[in-house]
Amino acid sequence: MNRDPEVMAFFPSALTTTASDNLAQRCHLDIAKRGWGLWALELATSGEFIGFTGFNIPGKNLPFSPCIEIAWRLARPYWRQGYATEAAQAALEFGFNALGFSEVVAFTAQNNFRSRAVMLRLNMQPSDQNFLHPDIDPQHPLAEHVLFNLTRERWHATHSDA
Ligand SMILES: CC(C)(COP(=O)(O)OP(=O)(O)OC[C@H]1O[C@@H](n2cnc3c(N)ncnc32)[C@H](O)[C@@H]1OP(=O)(O)O)[C@@H](O)C(=O)NCCC(=O)NCCS
């Protein structure tokens, strides 16, 4: 998944196997330490790995840090089946109800419309101002990012049963 150029099209580069393994290791450590993080996703029917979704604390250099980010990445064969939104709904329910989060954000490159569509499906609210990602050259086509947020109140307003 992490070395597929299509999956990684909105990141500065695809990952080597070593970088991908290091990321997986960091995910394991975060979950062991805090009880939450970026969780591996498996198909309920077969148990096969399809990607990840969950929460992350992004860099302190972002203009809206400190914050908790929700993120998603699926291997290409599993796109367009509703899995990212389903997994994010489950993560948000856990984040707001069990972990007591008051707000989560999501951000992505301005032209990552597939990820933006997940944010909209989750009823996240777009900010009216884009930002330049501080780790990307401002001239790079991926530098401009959109920011969305979701408060616990907004989540509960549409999930009164959750
Ligand atoms: C961003 C990403 C996770 C979105 O995946 P996705 O499959 O488009 O999103 P969802 O899982 O919500 O699926 C929605 C699609 O499934 C369709 N779908 C099919 N069956 C469905 C079902 N039973 N229930 C819900 N949706 C269903 C929807 O109609 C929608 O299709 P559309 O794309 O034609 O509108 C994926 O493109 C990805 O991994 N991209 C690379 C990594 C990345 O950029 N991550 C974000 C960085 S911030």
The ligand as a MOL file (V3000), in Angstrom:
LIG
                    3D

  0  0  0     0  0            999 V3000
M  V30 BEGIN CTAB
M  V30 COUNTS 48 50 0 0 0
M  V30 BEGIN ATOM
M  V30 1 C -8.8900 8.7860 0.7360 0
M  V30 2 C -9.3920 7.3300 0.6030 0
M  V30 3 C -9.2350 6.5890 1.9100 0
M  V30 4 C -10.8760 7.4190 0.2100 0
M  V30 5 O -11.3360 6.1160 -0.1080 0
M  V30 6 P -12.7780 5.9160 -0.7980 0
M  V30 7 O -12.9120 4.4850 -1.0640 0
M  V30 8 O -12.9480 6.8960 -1.9130 0
M  V30 9 O -13.7830 6.4130 0.3400 0
M  V30 10 P -14.9480 5.5800 1.0340 0
M  V30 11 O -14.3910 4.3790 1.6700 0
M  V30 12 O -15.6720 6.5420 1.8820 0
M  V30 13 O -15.8400 5.1020 -0.1830 0
M  V30 14 C -16.7630 5.9730 -0.8040 0
M  V30 15 C -17.1000 5.4430 -2.1650 0
M  V30 16 O -17.5530 4.0860 -2.0380 0
M  V30 17 C -18.8460 3.9530 -2.6830 0
M  V30 18 N -19.5490 2.8040 -2.0710 0
M  V30 19 C -19.7040 1.6020 -2.6810 0
M  V30 20 N -20.3470 0.7660 -1.8620 0
M  V30 21 C -20.6140 1.4480 -0.7200 0
M  V30 22 C -21.2710 1.1080 0.4820 0
M  V30 23 N -21.7900 -0.1130 0.6900 0
M  V30 24 N -21.3540 2.0370 1.4630 0
M  V30 25 C -20.8400 3.2830 1.2910 0
M  V30 26 N -20.1930 3.6600 0.1490 0
M  V30 27 C -20.0960 2.7440 -0.8410 0
M  V30 28 C -19.4380 5.3150 -2.5200 0
M  V30 29 O -20.4990 5.5270 -3.4300 0
M  V30 30 C -18.2320 6.1970 -2.8530 0
M  V30 31 O -18.0050 6.1180 -4.2220 0
M  V30 32 P -17.5370 7.3260 -5.1720 0
M  V30 33 O -16.0620 7.4380 -4.9760 0
M  V30 34 O -17.8740 6.8690 -6.5190 0
M  V30 35 O -18.2860 8.5410 -4.7260 0
M  V30 36 C -8.5950 6.5880 -0.5170 0
M  V30 37 O -8.7790 7.2470 -1.7340 0
M  V30 38 C -7.1010 6.5160 -0.2070 0
M  V30 39 O -6.6410 5.6630 0.5490 0
M  V30 40 N -6.3320 7.4520 -0.7960 0
M  V30 41 C -4.8900 7.4560 -0.6380 0
M  V30 42 C -4.4520 7.8990 0.7380 0
M  V30 43 C -4.8880 9.2960 1.0580 0
M  V30 44 O -4.8230 10.1810 0.2040 0
M  V30 45 N -5.2990 9.4890 2.3110 0
M  V30 46 C -5.7030 10.7670 2.8020 0
M  V30 47 C -4.5530 11.6170 3.0920 0
M  V30 48 S -5.0010 12.9130 4.1750 0
M  V30 END ATOM
M  V30 BEGIN BOND
M  V30 1 1 1 2
M  V30 2 1 2 3
M  V30 3 1 2 4
M  V30 4 1 2 36
M  V30 5 1 4 5
M  V30 6 1 5 6
M  V30 7 2 6 7
M  V30 8 1 6 8
M  V30 9 1 6 9
M  V30 10 1 9 10
M  V30 11 2 10 11
M  V30 12 1 10 12
M  V30 13 1 10 13
M  V30 14 1 13 14
M  V30 15 1 14 15
M  V30 16 1 15 16
M  V30 17 1 15 30
M  V30 18 1 16 17
M  V30 19 1 17 18
M  V30 20 1 17 28
M  V30 21 1 18 19
M  V30 22 1 18 27
M  V30 23 2 19 20
M  V30 24 1 20 21
M  V30 25 1 21 22
M  V30 26 2 21 27
M  V30 27 1 22 23
M  V30 28 2 22 24
M  V30 29 1 24 25
M  V30 30 2 25 26
M  V30 31 1 26 27
M  V30 32 1 28 29
M  V30 33 1 28 30
M  V30 34 1 30 31
M  V30 35 1 31 32
M  V30 36 2 32 33
M  V30 37 1 32 34
M  V30 38 1 32 35
M  V30 39 1 36 37
M  V30 40 1 36 38
M  V30 41 2 38 39
M  V30 42 1 38 40
M  V30 43 1 40 41
M  V30 44 1 41 42
M  V30 45 1 42 43
M  V30 46 2 43 44
M  V30 47 1 43 45
M  V30 48 1 45 46
M  V30 49 1 46 47
M  V30 50 1 47 48
M  V30 END BOND
M  V30 END CTAB
M  END
